[in-house]
Amino acid sequence: MTPVKNRGESRLIGGFETVAEHNLEQREILYAGRVQGVGFRFTVRSVAAQFGVTGFVRNLPDGRVQLVVEGDPGEVGGLLDAVKAEMSRYIRDVQETARPATGRFGAFEIRH
């Protein structure tokens, strides 16, 4: 079997290739602007379905939208670029924090 081509380490487990979880990343993004009441969360969920990511998006009480996403850095970056392309007219400010992935999300969802 050929190792998985990735920036991190790959392992062969039970005949299947896996990428060590520390190769994945988590990003938390806080979007400010006119980001509530414009379909922002639904657009993010729809766009996220095109990428191999997990996490959630939700409205915050202060009027911002929080996006927490985990996955391969290329997939996460692709999602964020696509969200920016779709929703930039509503976004005034973006705060982003990167961390190692936790693996706690099973899918991508809208949270209330």
GULUM-569573 format. One record per atom (N, C-alpha, C, CB): x, y, z; residue number from 1; atom name. Coordinates in Angstrom, 2 decimals, always signed. Glycine has a CB too. Example, Ala and Ser with C-alpha at 12.3 -4.5 7.8 and 13.67 -1.06 7.14 Angstrom:
REM residues 2
+---------+---------+---------+------+------+
:      c1 :      c2 :      c3 : resi : name :
+---------+---------+---------+------+------+
:  +13.19 :   -5.69 :   +7.80 :    1 :    N :
:  +12.30 :   -4.50 :   +7.80 :    1 :   CA :
:  +13.20 :   -3.30 :   +7.80 :    1 :    C :
:  +11.31 :   -4.47 :   +9.05 :    1 :   CB :
:  +12.85 :   -2.25 :   +7.08 :    2 :    N :
:  +13.67 :   -1.06 :   +7.14 :    2 :   CA :
:  +12.90 :   +0.03 :   +7.87 :    2 :    C :
:  +14.08 :   -0.60 :   +5.72 :    2 :   CB :
+---------+---------+---------+------+------+
REM end
This chain:
REM residues 112
+---------+---------+---------+------+------+
:      c1 :      c2 :      c3 : resi : name :
+---------+---------+---------+------+------+
:   +0.83 :   -1.19 :   +0.00 :    1 :    N :
:   +0.00 :   +0.00 :   +0.00 :    1 :   CA :
:   +0.87 :   +1.24 :   +0.00 :    1 :    C :
:   -0.94 :   +0.00 :   +1.21 :    1 :   CB :
:   +0.44 :   +2.24 :   -0.72 :    2 :    N :
:   +1.16 :   +3.49 :   -0.76 :    2 :   CA :
:   +0.73 :   +4.37 :   +0.41 :    2 :    C :
:   +0.93 :   +4.21 :   -2.10 :    2 :   CB :
:   +1.67 :   +5.00 :   +1.10 :    3 :    N :
:   +1.28 :   +5.88 :   +2.21 :    3 :   CA :
:   +0.42 :   +7.04 :   +1.73 :    3 :    C :
:   +2.53 :   +6.41 :   +2.93 :    3 :   CB :
:   -0.41 :   +7.52 :   +2.61 :    4 :    N :
:   -1.23 :   +8.68 :   +2.32 :    4 :   CA :
:   -0.32 :   +9.88 :   +2.12 :    4 :    C :
:   -2.27 :   +8.94 :   +3.45 :    4 :   CB :
:   -0.51 :  +10.63 :   +1.06 :    5 :    N :
:   +0.30 :  +11.82 :   +0.84 :    5 :   CA :
:   -0.33 :  +12.97 :   +1.61 :    5 :    C :
:   +0.42 :  +12.16 :   -0.68 :    5 :   CB :
:   +0.37 :  +13.42 :   +2.60 :    6 :    N :
:   -0.15 :  +14.43 :   +3.51 :    6 :   CA :
:   +1.04 :  +15.09 :   +4.17 :    6 :    C :
:   -1.13 :  +13.82 :   +4.57 :    6 :   CB :
:   +0.83 :  +16.26 :   +4.72 :    7 :    N :
:   +1.90 :  +16.95 :   +5.40 :    7 :   CA :
:   +2.32 :  +16.24 :   +6.68 :    7 :    C :
:   +1.49 :  +18.36 :   +5.72 :    7 :   CB :
:   +1.50 :  +15.35 :   +7.16 :    8 :    N :
:   +1.80 :  +14.67 :   +8.42 :    8 :   CA :
:   +2.17 :  +13.22 :   +8.19 :    8 :    C :
:   +0.61 :  +14.75 :   +9.35 :    8 :   CB :
:   +2.12 :  +12.48 :   +9.23 :    9 :    N :
:   +2.51 :  +11.08 :   +9.25 :    9 :   CA :
:   +1.32 :  +10.21 :   +8.87 :    9 :    C :
:   +3.06 :  +10.69 :  +10.63 :    9 :   CB :
:   +1.58 :   +9.13 :   +8.14 :   10 :    N :
:   +0.52 :   +8.17 :   +7.85 :   10 :   CA :
:   +0.89 :   +6.84 :   +8.50 :   10 :    C :
:   +0.30 :   +8.01 :   +6.32 :   10 :   CB :
:   -0.14 :   +6.05 :   +8.80 :   11 :    N :
:   +0.06 :   +4.75 :   +9.42 :   11 :   CA :
:   -0.80 :   +3.73 :   +8.71 :   11 :    C :
:   -0.27 :   +4.80 :  +10.93 :   11 :   CB :
:   -0.35 :   +2.50 :   +8.74 :   12 :    N :
:   -1.13 :   +1.40 :   +8.19 :   12 :   CA :
:   -1.70 :   +0.62 :   +9.37 :   12 :    C :
:   -0.26 :   +0.48 :   +7.25 :   12 :   CB :
:   -3.03 :   +0.61 :   +9.48 :   13 :    N :
:   -3.69 :   -0.06 :  +10.59 :   13 :   CA :
:   -4.72 :   -1.02 :  +10.04 :   13 :    C :
:   -4.36 :   +0.96 :  +11.56 :   13 :   CB :
:   -4.57 :   -2.29 :  +10.35 :   14 :    N :
:   -5.54 :   -3.29 :   +9.92 :   14 :   CA :
:   -5.73 :   -3.33 :   +8.42 :   14 :    C :
:   -6.86 :   -3.03 :  +10.57 :   14 :   CB :
:   -4.67 :   -3.05 :   +7.65 :   15 :    N :
:   -4.77 :   -3.08 :   +6.20 :   15 :   CA :
:   -5.32 :   -1.79 :   +5.59 :   15 :    C :
:   -5.63 :   -4.22 :   +5.79 :   15 :   CB :
:   -5.66 :   -0.80 :   +6.43 :   16 :    N :
:   -6.19 :   +0.46 :   +5.93 :   16 :   CA :
:   -5.24 :   +1.58 :   +6.28 :   16 :    C :
:   -7.59 :   +0.74 :   +6.50 :   16 :   CB :
:   -5.09 :   +2.52 :   +5.38 :   17 :    N :
:   -4.25 :   +3.68 :   +5.64 :   17 :   CA :
:   -5.05 :   +4.69 :   +6.45 :   17 :    C :
:   -3.75 :   +4.31 :   +4.32 :   17 :   CB :
:   -4.42 :   +5.22 :   +7.46 :   18 :    N :
:   -5.05 :   +6.29 :   +8.23 :   18 :   CA :
:   -4.05 :   +7.41 :   +8.40 :   18 :    C :
:   -5.54 :   +5.77 :   +9.60 :   18 :   CB :
:   -4.54 :   +8.59 :   +8.54 :   19 :    N :
:   -3.68 :   +9.73 :   +8.80 :   19 :   CA :
:   -3.80 :  +10.02 :  +10.28 :   19 :    C :
:   -4.08 :  +10.97 :   +7.92 :   19 :   CB :
:   -2.69 :  +10.17 :  +10.94 :   20 :    N :
:   -2.71 :  +10.47 :  +12.37 :   20 :   CA :
:   -3.52 :  +11.73 :  +12.61 :   20 :    C :
:   -1.26 :  +10.63 :  +12.93 :   20 :   CB :
:   -4.34 :  +11.69 :  +13.68 :   21 :    N :
:   -5.27 :  +12.77 :  +13.93 :   21 :   CA :
:   -4.59 :  +14.11 :  +14.15 :   21 :    C :
:   -6.11 :  +12.44 :  +15.10 :   21 :   CB :
:   -3.34 :  +14.11 :  +14.59 :   22 :    N :
:   -2.68 :  +15.39 :  +14.81 :   22 :   CA :
:   -2.38 :  +16.14 :  +13.51 :   22 :    C :
:   -1.40 :  +15.17 :  +15.57 :   22 :   CB :
:   -2.61 :  +15.52 :  +12.36 :   23 :    N :
:   -2.42 :  +16.19 :  +11.08 :   23 :   CA :
:   -3.61 :  +17.07 :  +10.72 :   23 :    C :
:   -2.19 :  +15.17 :   +9.99 :   23 :   CB :
:   -4.69 :  +16.89 :  +11.42 :   24 :    N :
:   -5.89 :  +17.68 :  +11.16 :   24 :   CA :
:   -5.84 :  +18.94 :  +12.01 :   24 :    C :
:   -7.17 :  +16.86 :  +11.45 :   24 :   CB :
:   -6.60 :  +19.92 :  +11.60 :   25 :    N :
:   -6.63 :  +21.17 :  +12.36 :   25 :   CA :
:   -8.05 :  +21.58 :  +12.67 :   25 :    C :
:   -5.92 :  +22.27 :  +11.60 :   25 :   CB :
:   -8.18 :  +22.44 :  +13.65 :   26 :    N :
:   -9.45 :  +23.06 :  +13.98 :   26 :   CA :
:   -9.27 :  +24.56 :  +13.83 :   26 :    C :
:   -9.93 :  +22.68 :  +15.43 :   26 :   CB :
:  -10.26 :  +25.19 :  +13.25 :   27 :    N :
:  -10.27 :  +26.65 :  +13.21 :   27 :   CA :
:  -11.60 :  +27.13 :  +13.74 :   27 :    C :
:  -10.01 :  +27.19 :  +11.77 :   27 :   CB :
:  -11.52 :  +28.15 :  +14.59 :   28 :    N :
:  -12.71 :  +28.84 :  +15.07 :   28 :   CA :
:  -12.70 :  +30.21 :  +14.44 :   28 :    C :
:  -12.75 :  +28.93 :  +16.64 :   28 :   CB :
:  -13.79 :  +30.54 :  +13.76 :   29 :    N :
:  -13.92 :  +31.83 :  +13.09 :   29 :   CA :
:  -15.14 :  +32.53 :  +13.64 :   29 :    C :
:  -14.02 :  +31.66 :  +11.55 :   29 :   CB :
:  -14.95 :  +33.79 :  +13.99 :   30 :    N :
:  -16.06 :  +34.64 :  +14.43 :   30 :   CA :
:  -16.27 :  +35.70 :  +13.36 :   30 :    C :
:  -15.76 :  +35.29 :  +15.84 :   30 :   CB :
:  -17.45 :  +35.67 :  +12.76 :   31 :    N :
:  -17.81 :  +36.62 :  +11.72 :   31 :   CA :
:  -18.68 :  +37.71 :  +12.31 :   31 :    C :
:  -18.53 :  +35.91 :  +10.55 :   31 :   CB :
:  -18.33 :  +38.97 :  +12.02 :   32 :    N :
:  -19.15 :  +40.10 :  +12.45 :   32 :   CA :
:  -19.59 :  +40.88 :  +11.22 :   32 :    C :
:  -18.36 :  +41.02 :  +13.44 :   32 :   CB :
:  -20.66 :  +41.61 :  +11.37 :   33 :    N :
:  -21.24 :  +42.38 :  +10.27 :   33 :   CA :
:  -22.73 :  +42.12 :  +10.25 :   33 :    C :
:  -20.59 :  +42.02 :   +8.91 :   33 :   CB :
:  -23.28 :  +42.11 :   +9.06 :   34 :    N :
:  -24.70 :  +41.76 :   +8.91 :   34 :   CA :
:  -24.77 :  +40.27 :   +8.58 :   34 :    C :
:  -25.40 :  +42.64 :   +7.78 :   34 :   CB :
:  -24.45 :  +39.46 :   +9.57 :   35 :    N :
:  -24.29 :  +38.02 :   +9.34 :   35 :   CA :
:  -25.42 :  +37.18 :   +9.91 :   35 :    C :
:  -23.00 :  +37.56 :   +9.93 :   35 :   CB :
:  -26.37 :  +37.80 :  +10.58 :   36 :    N :
:  -27.55 :  +37.07 :  +11.06 :   36 :   CA :
:  -28.77 :  +37.55 :  +10.28 :   36 :    C :
:  -27.75 :  +37.27 :  +12.59 :   36 :   CB :
:  -29.65 :  +36.61 :  +10.01 :   37 :    N :
:  -30.88 :  +36.96 :   +9.28 :   37 :   CA :
:  -30.70 :  +37.06 :   +7.77 :   37 :    C :
:  -31.40 :  +38.25 :   +9.78 :   37 :   CB :
:  -29.57 :  +36.57 :   +7.25 :   38 :    N :
:  -29.31 :  +36.64 :   +5.81 :   38 :   CA :
:  -29.01 :  +35.27 :   +5.20 :   38 :    C :
:  -28.14 :  +37.59 :   +5.54 :   38 :   CB :
:  -29.29 :  +34.21 :   +5.96 :   39 :    N :
:  -29.02 :  +32.86 :   +5.47 :   39 :   CA :
:  -27.57 :  +32.43 :   +5.60 :   39 :    C :
:  -29.43 :  +32.76 :   +4.05 :   39 :   CB :
:  -26.82 :  +33.11 :   +6.44 :   40 :    N :
:  -25.38 :  +32.84 :   +6.59 :   40 :   CA :
:  -25.13 :  +31.39 :   +7.04 :   40 :    C :
:  -24.76 :  +33.81 :   +7.60 :   40 :   CB :
:  -25.79 :  +30.95 :   +8.11 :   41 :    N :
:  -25.56 :  +29.60 :   +8.63 :   41 :   CA :
:  -25.94 :  +28.53 :   +7.61 :   41 :    C :
:  -26.35 :  +29.38 :   +9.92 :   41 :   CB :
:  -27.03 :  +28.73 :   +6.91 :   42 :    N :
:  -27.48 :  +27.74 :   +5.93 :   42 :   CA :
:  -26.53 :  +27.69 :   +4.73 :   42 :    C :
:  -28.91 :  +28.07 :   +5.46 :   42 :   CB :
:  -26.01 :  +28.85 :   +4.35 :   43 :    N :
:  -25.02 :  +28.89 :   +3.27 :   43 :   CA :
:  -23.75 :  +28.18 :   +3.69 :   43 :    C :
:  -24.70 :  +30.33 :   +2.87 :   43 :   CB :
:  -23.28 :  +28.42 :   +4.92 :   44 :    N :
:  -22.07 :  +27.75 :   +5.41 :   44 :   CA :
:  -22.27 :  +26.24 :   +5.44 :   44 :    C :
:  -21.69 :  +28.27 :   +6.82 :   44 :   CB :
:  -23.42 :  +25.78 :   +5.93 :   45 :    N :
:  -23.69 :  +24.34 :   +5.96 :   45 :   CA :
:  -23.68 :  +23.75 :   +4.56 :   45 :    C :
:  -25.03 :  +24.06 :   +6.65 :   45 :   CB :
:  -24.29 :  +24.43 :   +3.62 :   46 :    N :
:  -24.34 :  +23.96 :   +2.25 :   46 :   CA :
:  -22.94 :  +23.89 :   +1.64 :   46 :    C :
:  -25.24 :  +24.87 :   +1.40 :   46 :   CB :
:  -22.15 :  +24.92 :   +1.87 :   47 :    N :
:  -20.78 :  +24.95 :   +1.35 :   47 :   CA :
:  -19.93 :  +23.87 :   +2.03 :   47 :    C :
:  -20.15 :  +26.34 :   +1.56 :   47 :   CB :
:  -20.10 :  +23.68 :   +3.32 :   48 :    N :
:  -19.32 :  +22.68 :   +4.07 :   48 :   CA :
:  -19.55 :  +21.27 :   +3.54 :   48 :    C :
:  -19.69 :  +22.73 :   +5.55 :   48 :   CB :
:  -20.73 :  +21.01 :   +2.99 :   49 :    N :
:  -21.04 :  +19.69 :   +2.45 :   49 :   CA :
:  -20.14 :  +19.34 :   +1.25 :   49 :    C :
:  -22.51 :  +19.62 :   +2.04 :   49 :   CB :
:  -19.51 :  +20.34 :   +0.66 :   50 :    N :
:  -18.64 :  +20.13 :   -0.49 :   50 :   CA :
:  -17.20 :  +19.80 :   -0.08 :   50 :    C :
:  -18.65 :  +21.36 :   -1.38 :   50 :   CB :
:  -16.93 :  +19.85 :   +1.21 :   51 :    N :
:  -15.58 :  +19.64 :   +1.72 :   51 :   CA :
:  -15.58 :  +18.53 :   +2.77 :   51 :    C :
:  -15.02 :  +20.95 :   +2.32 :   51 :   CB :
:  -14.45 :  +17.93 :   +2.99 :   52 :    N :
:  -14.31 :  +16.88 :   +3.99 :   52 :   CA :
:  -14.03 :  +17.46 :   +5.36 :   52 :    C :
:  -13.20 :  +15.92 :   +3.60 :   52 :   CB :
:  -15.03 :  +18.12 :   +5.92 :   53 :    N :
:  -14.87 :  +18.79 :   +7.22 :   53 :   CA :
:  -16.00 :  +18.41 :   +8.16 :   53 :    C :
:  -14.81 :  +20.31 :   +7.04 :   53 :   CB :
:  -15.75 :  +18.64 :   +9.45 :   54 :    N :
:  -16.77 :  +18.47 :  +10.48 :   54 :   CA :
:  -16.78 :  +19.73 :  +11.33 :   54 :    C :
:  -16.51 :  +17.20 :  +11.34 :   54 :   CB :
:  -17.83 :  +19.88 :  +12.14 :   55 :    N :
:  -17.90 :  +21.03 :  +13.03 :   55 :   CA :
:  -19.31 :  +21.58 :  +13.08 :   55 :    C :
:  -16.94 :  +22.11 :  +12.60 :   55 :   CB :
:  -19.38 :  +22.90 :  +13.35 :   56 :    N :
:  -20.69 :  +23.53 :  +13.45 :   56 :   CA :
:  -20.61 :  +25.02 :  +13.15 :   56 :    C :
:  -21.29 :  +23.30 :  +14.83 :   56 :   CB :
:  -21.78 :  +25.59 :  +12.91 :   57 :    N :
:  -21.94 :  +27.03 :  +12.75 :   57 :   CA :
:  -23.15 :  +27.43 :  +13.58 :   57 :    C :
:  -22.11 :  +27.44 :  +11.23 :   57 :   CB :
:  -23.07 :  +28.57 :  +14.25 :   58 :    N :
:  -24.21 :  +29.02 :  +15.05 :   58 :   CA :
:  -24.18 :  +30.54 :  +15.21 :   58 :    C :
:  -24.21 :  +28.34 :  +16.43 :   58 :   CB :
:  -25.37 :  +31.10 :  +15.46 :   59 :    N :
:  -25.50 :  +32.51 :  +15.79 :   59 :   CA :
:  -25.11 :  +32.71 :  +17.25 :   59 :    C :
:  -26.95 :  +33.03 :  +15.53 :   59 :   CB :
:  -24.46 :  +33.83 :  +17.54 :   60 :    N :
:  -24.13 :  +34.20 :  +18.90 :   60 :   CA :
:  -25.05 :  +35.33 :  +19.36 :   60 :    C :
:  -22.64 :  +34.63 :  +19.02 :   60 :   CB :
:  -25.30 :  +35.44 :  +20.65 :   61 :    N :
:  -26.21 :  +36.47 :  +21.16 :   61 :   CA :
:  -25.76 :  +37.90 :  +20.84 :   61 :    C :
:  -26.34 :  +36.32 :  +22.66 :   61 :   CB :
:  -24.48 :  +38.11 :  +20.60 :   62 :    N :
:  -23.98 :  +39.47 :  +20.32 :   62 :   CA :
:  -24.08 :  +39.86 :  +18.85 :   62 :    C :
:  -22.54 :  +39.57 :  +20.76 :   62 :   CB :
:  -24.70 :  +39.01 :  +18.02 :   63 :    N :
:  -24.91 :  +39.34 :  +16.61 :   63 :   CA :
:  -23.87 :  +38.75 :  +15.67 :   63 :    C :
:  -24.91 :  +40.82 :  +16.44 :   63 :   CB :
:  -22.85 :  +38.11 :  +16.20 :   64 :    N :
:  -21.84 :  +37.46 :  +15.36 :   64 :   CA :
:  -22.27 :  +36.03 :  +15.04 :   64 :    C :
:  -20.46 :  +37.48 :  +16.05 :   64 :   CB :
:  -21.54 :  +35.42 :  +14.12 :   65 :    N :
:  -21.71 :  +34.01 :  +13.80 :   65 :   CA :
:  -20.39 :  +33.31 :  +14.12 :   65 :    C :
:  -22.12 :  +33.80 :  +12.29 :   65 :   CB :
:  -20.50 :  +32.17 :  +14.81 :   66 :    N :
:  -19.33 :  +31.37 :  +15.15 :   66 :   CA :
:  -19.30 :  +30.14 :  +14.25 :   66 :    C :
:  -19.35 :  +30.95 :  +16.65 :   66 :   CB :
:  -18.14 :  +29.89 :  +13.65 :   67 :    N :
:  -17.89 :  +28.70 :  +12.85 :   67 :   CA :
:  -16.72 :  +27.95 :  +13.49 :   67 :    C :
:  -17.59 :  +29.06 :  +11.35 :   67 :   CB :
:  -16.93 :  +26.70 :  +13.83 :   68 :    N :
:  -15.86 :  +25.83 :  +14.31 :   68 :   CA :
:  -15.78 :  +24.68 :  +13.32 :   68 :    C :
:  -16.12 :  +25.31 :  +15.80 :   68 :   CB :
:  -14.62 :  +24.51 :  +12.71 :   69 :    N :
:  -14.47 :  +23.52 :  +11.64 :   69 :   CA :
:  -13.18 :  +22.74 :  +11.87 :   69 :    C :
:  -14.46 :  +24.20 :  +10.25 :   69 :   CB :
:  -13.24 :  +21.43 :  +11.60 :   70 :    N :
:  -12.09 :  +20.55 :  +11.70 :   70 :   CA :
:  -11.92 :  +19.77 :  +10.42 :   70 :    C :
:  -12.22 :  +19.61 :  +12.90 :   70 :   CB :
:  -10.67 :  +19.52 :  +10.07 :   71 :    N :
:  -10.37 :  +18.71 :   +8.91 :   71 :   CA :
:   -8.95 :  +18.92 :   +8.45 :   71 :    C :
:  -11.34 :  +19.02 :   +7.79 :   71 :   CB :
:   -8.65 :  +18.36 :   +7.30 :   72 :    N :
:   -7.37 :  +18.57 :   +6.66 :   72 :   CA :
:   -7.21 :  +20.06 :   +6.39 :   72 :    C :
:   -7.25 :  +17.74 :   +5.34 :   72 :   CB :
:   -6.02 :  +20.63 :   +6.60 :   73 :    N :
:   -5.84 :  +22.07 :   +6.39 :   73 :   CA :
:   -6.28 :  +22.57 :   +5.01 :   73 :    C :
:   -4.40 :  +22.42 :   +6.60 :   73 :   CB :
:   -6.09 :  +21.77 :   +3.98 :   74 :    N :
:   -6.53 :  +22.17 :   +2.64 :   74 :   CA :
:   -8.04 :  +22.24 :   +2.52 :   74 :    C :
:   -5.98 :  +21.22 :   +1.60 :   74 :   CB :
:   -8.73 :  +21.27 :   +3.12 :   75 :    N :
:  -10.20 :  +21.26 :   +3.10 :   75 :   CA :
:  -10.76 :  +22.42 :   +3.93 :   75 :    C :
:  -10.73 :  +19.92 :   +3.64 :   75 :   CB :
:  -10.17 :  +22.65 :   +5.09 :   76 :    N :
:  -10.62 :  +23.77 :   +5.94 :   76 :   CA :
:  -10.41 :  +25.09 :   +5.22 :   76 :    C :
:   -9.87 :  +23.77 :   +7.30 :   76 :   CB :
:   -9.25 :  +25.27 :   +4.63 :   77 :    N :
:   -8.96 :  +26.50 :   +3.88 :   77 :   CA :
:   -9.90 :  +26.68 :   +2.70 :   77 :    C :
:   -7.52 :  +26.50 :   +3.39 :   77 :   CB :
:  -10.20 :  +25.59 :   +2.01 :   78 :    N :
:  -11.14 :  +25.66 :   +0.89 :   78 :   CA :
:  -12.52 :  +26.10 :   +1.34 :   78 :    C :
:  -11.24 :  +24.33 :   +0.19 :   78 :   CB :
:  -12.98 :  +25.55 :   +2.46 :   79 :    N :
:  -14.27 :  +25.96 :   +3.01 :   79 :   CA :
:  -14.27 :  +27.45 :   +3.34 :   79 :    C :
:  -14.61 :  +25.13 :   +4.27 :   79 :   CB :
:  -13.24 :  +27.90 :   +4.03 :   80 :    N :
:  -13.21 :  +29.31 :   +4.43 :   80 :   CA :
:  -13.15 :  +30.24 :   +3.22 :   80 :    C :
:  -12.01 :  +29.57 :   +5.34 :   80 :   CB :
:  -12.40 :  +29.86 :   +2.20 :   81 :    N :
:  -12.36 :  +30.65 :   +0.96 :   81 :   CA :
:  -13.73 :  +30.70 :   +0.30 :   81 :    C :
:  -11.32 :  +30.08 :   -0.01 :   81 :   CB :
:  -14.42 :  +29.56 :   +0.27 :   82 :    N :
:  -15.75 :  +29.49 :   -0.35 :   82 :   CA :
:  -16.77 :  +30.32 :   +0.42 :   82 :    C :
:  -16.21 :  +28.04 :   -0.45 :   82 :   CB :
:  -16.70 :  +30.28 :   +1.76 :   83 :    N :
:  -17.61 :  +31.11 :   +2.58 :   83 :   CA :
:  -17.34 :  +32.57 :   +2.30 :   83 :    C :
:  -17.43 :  +30.81 :   +4.09 :   83 :   CB :
:  -16.09 :  +32.95 :   +2.23 :   84 :    N :
:  -15.74 :  +34.35 :   +1.94 :   84 :   CA :
:  -16.29 :  +34.76 :   +0.57 :   84 :    C :
:  -14.21 :  +34.55 :   +1.99 :   84 :   CB :
:  -16.12 :  +33.90 :   -0.43 :   85 :    N :
:  -16.60 :  +34.22 :   -1.77 :   85 :   CA :
:  -18.12 :  +34.39 :   -1.81 :   85 :    C :
:  -16.19 :  +33.12 :   -2.75 :   85 :   CB :
:  -18.84 :  +33.55 :   -1.05 :   86 :    N :
:  -20.31 :  +33.59 :   -1.05 :   86 :   CA :
:  -20.88 :  +34.71 :   -0.19 :   86 :    C :
:  -20.85 :  +32.27 :   -0.56 :   86 :   CB :
:  -20.23 :  +35.01 :   +0.94 :   87 :    N :
:  -20.86 :  +35.87 :   +1.95 :   87 :   CA :
:  -20.09 :  +37.16 :   +2.26 :   87 :    C :
:  -21.02 :  +35.10 :   +3.20 :   87 :   CB :
:  -19.08 :  +37.49 :   +1.50 :   88 :    N :
:  -18.22 :  +38.65 :   +1.83 :   88 :   CA :
:  -19.00 :  +39.95 :   +1.93 :   88 :    C :
:  -17.13 :  +38.80 :   +0.80 :   88 :   CB :
:  -20.08 :  +40.09 :   +1.20 :   89 :    N :
:  -20.84 :  +41.35 :   +1.25 :   89 :   CA :
:  -21.49 :  +41.59 :   +2.62 :   89 :    C :
:  -21.93 :  +41.35 :   +0.17 :   89 :   CB :
:  -21.62 :  +40.54 :   +3.42 :   90 :    N :
:  -22.22 :  +40.66 :   +4.75 :   90 :   CA :
:  -21.19 :  +40.74 :   +5.88 :   90 :    C :
:  -23.13 :  +39.49 :   +4.99 :   90 :   CB :
:  -19.95 :  +40.39 :   +5.57 :   91 :    N :
:  -18.91 :  +40.28 :   +6.60 :   91 :   CA :
:  -18.15 :  +41.60 :   +6.72 :   91 :    C :
:  -17.93 :  +39.14 :   +6.28 :   91 :   CB :
:  -18.08 :  +42.11 :   +7.96 :   92 :    N :
:  -17.31 :  +43.32 :   +8.25 :   92 :   CA :
:  -15.98 :  +42.99 :   +8.92 :   92 :    C :
:  -18.12 :  +44.26 :   +9.14 :   92 :   CB :
:  -15.96 :  +41.94 :   +9.74 :   93 :    N :
:  -14.76 :  +41.59 :  +10.48 :   93 :   CA :
:  -14.71 :  +40.07 :  +10.68 :   93 :    C :
:  -14.72 :  +42.32 :  +11.85 :   93 :   CB :
:  -13.49 :  +39.54 :  +10.70 :   94 :    N :
:  -13.28 :  +38.10 :  +10.90 :   94 :   CA :
:  -12.17 :  +37.93 :  +11.93 :   94 :    C :
:  -12.91 :  +37.38 :   +9.55 :   94 :   CB :
:  -12.45 :  +37.14 :  +12.96 :   95 :    N :
:  -11.43 :  +36.76 :  +13.93 :   95 :   CA :
:  -11.25 :  +35.25 :  +13.82 :   95 :    C :
:  -11.82 :  +37.18 :  +15.40 :   95 :   CB :
:  -10.01 :  +34.81 :  +13.66 :   96 :    N :
:   -9.75 :  +33.40 :  +13.43 :   96 :   CA :
:   -8.70 :  +32.87 :  +14.41 :   96 :    C :
:   -9.29 :  +33.16 :  +11.98 :   96 :   CB :
:   -8.97 :  +31.69 :  +14.94 :   97 :    N :
:   -8.04 :  +31.00 :  +15.83 :   97 :   CA :
:   -7.83 :  +29.59 :  +15.31 :   97 :    C :
:   -8.57 :  +30.98 :  +17.30 :   97 :   CB :
:   -6.57 :  +29.17 :  +15.20 :   98 :    N :
:   -6.25 :  +27.82 :  +14.74 :   98 :   CA :
:   -5.75 :  +27.00 :  +15.93 :   98 :    C :
:   -5.18 :  +27.85 :  +13.61 :   98 :   CB :
:   -6.18 :  +25.73 :  +15.96 :   99 :    N :
:   -5.79 :  +24.79 :  +17.02 :   99 :   CA :
:   -5.66 :  +23.40 :  +16.40 :   99 :    C :
:   -6.83 :  +24.79 :  +18.20 :   99 :   CB :
:   -5.05 :  +22.46 :  +17.14 :  100 :    N :
:   -5.09 :  +21.06 :  +16.68 :  100 :   CA :
:   -6.54 :  +20.55 :  +16.76 :  100 :    C :
:   -4.14 :  +20.16 :  +17.54 :  100 :   CB :
:   -6.89 :  +19.67 :  +15.86 :  101 :    N :
:   -8.24 :  +19.09 :  +15.86 :  101 :   CA :
:   -8.47 :  +18.24 :  +17.10 :  101 :    C :
:   -8.47 :  +18.25 :  +14.60 :  101 :   CB :
:   -9.72 :  +18.20 :  +17.54 :  102 :    N :
:  -10.09 :  +17.38 :  +18.69 :  102 :   CA :
:  -10.71 :  +16.06 :  +18.28 :  102 :    C :
:  -11.06 :  +18.14 :  +19.58 :  102 :   CB :
:  -11.28 :  +15.99 :  +17.08 :  103 :    N :
:  -11.96 :  +14.78 :  +16.62 :  103 :   CA :
:  -13.31 :  +14.55 :  +17.25 :  103 :    C :
:  -11.10 :  +13.61 :  +16.88 :  103 :   CB :
:  -13.85 :  +15.57 :  +17.91 :  104 :    N :
:  -15.11 :  +15.37 :  +18.65 :  104 :   CA :
:  -16.36 :  +15.54 :  +17.79 :  104 :    C :
:  -15.18 :  +16.32 :  +19.80 :  104 :   CB :
:  -16.23 :  +15.99 :  +16.56 :  105 :    N :
:  -17.40 :  +16.21 :  +15.71 :  105 :   CA :
:  -17.55 :  +15.06 :  +14.73 :  105 :    C :
:  -17.28 :  +17.56 :  +14.95 :  105 :   CB :
:  -18.79 :  +14.60 :  +14.56 :  106 :    N :
:  -19.05 :  +13.50 :  +13.63 :  106 :   CA :
:  -19.52 :  +13.97 :  +12.27 :  106 :    C :
:  -20.06 :  +12.58 :  +14.21 :  106 :   CB :
:  -19.98 :  +15.20 :  +12.19 :  107 :    N :
:  -20.52 :  +15.75 :  +10.95 :  107 :   CA :
:  -20.41 :  +17.28 :  +11.04 :  107 :    C :
:  -22.01 :  +15.30 :  +10.72 :  107 :   CB :
:  -20.97 :  +17.95 :  +10.05 :  108 :    N :
:  -21.04 :  +19.41 :  +10.11 :  108 :   CA :
:  -22.51 :  +19.78 :  +10.28 :  108 :    C :
:  -20.42 :  +20.08 :   +8.82 :  108 :   CB :
:  -22.80 :  +20.66 :  +11.25 :  109 :    N :
:  -24.19 :  +20.97 :  +11.55 :  109 :   CA :
:  -24.40 :  +22.44 :  +11.92 :  109 :    C :
:  -24.68 :  +20.08 :  +12.67 :  109 :   CB :
:  -25.65 :  +22.83 :  +11.87 :  110 :    N :
:  -26.06 :  +24.13 :  +12.41 :  110 :   CA :
:  -26.49 :  +23.89 :  +13.84 :  110 :    C :
:  -27.21 :  +24.79 :  +11.56 :  110 :   CB :
:  -25.95 :  +24.69 :  +14.74 :  111 :    N :
:  -26.36 :  +24.61 :  +16.16 :  111 :   CA :
:  -27.21 :  +25.82 :  +16.50 :  111 :    C :
:  -25.13 :  +24.53 :  +17.10 :  111 :   CB :
:  -28.12 :  +25.62 :  +17.43 :  112 :    N :
:  -29.00 :  +26.71 :  +17.85 :  112 :   CA :
:  -28.69 :  +27.12 :  +19.27 :  112 :    C :
:  -30.46 :  +26.30 :  +17.73 :  112 :   CB :
+---------+---------+---------+------+------+
REM end
